[in-house]
Amino acid sequence: MEELLERLLEECRPFTGKGRVADYIPELAKGDPDALGIYVIGSEGKHAWAGDCRRPFTIQSVVKPILLLQALLDNGAEFVTRRVGVEATGKPFDAINAGDQELDSGNINPMVNMGAIVMCSLIHGHSYDERFRRLLGLTRRLAGDGEIGVDEAVYRSEKSHGSKNRALAYLLKFHGLLEDDVEEVLDCYFRPCSIQADCRALAHIGAVLSNRGRLPASNERVFPAAMSRYVNAVLMTCGMYDGSGEFALRVGVPAKSGVGGGIMAVVPTRMGIGIFGPALDRKGNSVAGIRLLERLSQELYLSIF
Ligand code: GLU
């Protein structure tokens, strides 16, 4: 497996030159566009890796499936579906899915910013600080890394350049989809986006989702199997923003990308994969990362279709 990963990584490295690092906040613009790494954790617990797989980066939108899991654990599937919907928006992650018409949960989705902001308000806790701490606890468990924490510089950058997310949150509030104080809810969105991870952590999260809610090594259950079906289905249809259809054709597995360059992919019953490649395409997905997943999928017949 290591040899295969090394070979594919070198084959895909030139694709890093086809993308650009995210620059919507100054901290992310400092990313290394040439970096590329992959980490795989098999359902039987075997690890394999290649390239820049232990380099830290911020998880960004890859936290959305974790927010969804926490919201599901706290409220159950019916309640969450009613509040954030499940249909693909077919629009970019930060799109304002409302014109003059009423905004309702049918126009949002848990894998885009509007849905993620609503999910922050669904997590149980006496304060937003407690909600975030619970989410961080779940993230650490899923990632198999009890040390994971927030990149403070990215968090400050998100918070001070978050006008678009503020606009989304106020719109949700205007339409009655958000009840709490906007700044408090947003703080609980910016901090999760700024959690620092690496490819190994993402592979571990993917492995739990592929293992129907059980940790790969101990087999200990973190969430019910029905929730992994829920999350994996949403990832399949909406996890790669408005590039999810093409990703389904090229790779064919549930996955979630983030603008920090991460991709967390789930190969049901087989493996979790973590990718790092900060040079992004126009939709916000890692160019070389997708190519690498496409090649791995071809070599190992990973597509679920
Ligand atoms: N923090 C980012 C934002 O809300 C996350 C976007 C992403 O990774 O898609 O704009």
Residues whose N, C-alpha, C, O or C-beta is under 5 A from the ligand:
A	BS01	LIG	Q60 S61 F93 N113 C193 S257 G258 V259
